[in-house]
Amino acid sequence: MARTIIVGDVHGCSVELEALLDQVHFDLGDLLVFVGDVVAKGPDSLGALDVVRRTGAILVRGNHEDRILDWKKDPARITLGRTHREVVEQLRPEDWTILEASVFHFDLPKHEARVVHAGVIPGVPIEKQSPNVLVTVRSIDAKGQPSDRAHGFPLWGTLYKGPPHVVFGHNAVTGLQLHPWATGLDTGCVYGGRLAALVLHEGEKIPRRAEDREKMLVFEPARRVYAEKTKG
């Protein structure tokens, strides 16, 4: 039976990505979904994009993909830092095609799940969530507004109530998040942590109990530290 495999932030860690797919015995009949930030910071963004292309995966847009695409639309307005400049200088036409086809959210109705990069504002319908929130939010401040801070405010996932269950990435500072209605898969591979995947079998729902969900998770350790972790 076909499975759905959702992979956390890759950040160019193509060796770990290939090993993770081997570990879960990925088959072309499976649906592969990336939570975003496939590129930048790590050693091999092009290799990671090759995997996206080869597998026919769904790429949910992360803040790094979004920054690069914003630059392409208006290079006079957007100033890229070193990390993004390096990626832009390497990208091939087929890579731009993949980035431009990325989506801000992707629904998995059979699993009663939704994939976004960073998160959502609890209680706001998905069609009213701004793209910037979907790629940057980490927490909700005292006024109920979205924040990109990883500390000092409640994580948005602690406040969110589904359905659907939301699977996301973006927050390596906090690491693996197993909230009742949200699962955060950014386990900081590029910072020397692990690359995570959530494996769902045909029609399988994501359990609310963290202990049950842990059985669906697969990890591949980083080969080394590729970038220094920011405080968030």
Secondary structure, DSSP 8 states (H G I E B T S, - for coil): ---EEEE---TT-HHHHHHHHHHTT--TTSEEEE-S--SSSSS-HHHHHHHHHHHT-EEB--HHHHHHHHHHH-TTT----HHHHHHHHH--HHHHHHHHH-BSEEEEGGGTEEEESS---TTS-GGGS-HHHHHH--EE-TTS-EE--SSSS-BHHHH---SSEEEE---TTT--EEETTEEE---BGGGTSEEEEEEE-TT----SSHHHHHTTEEEEE-SS--S-----
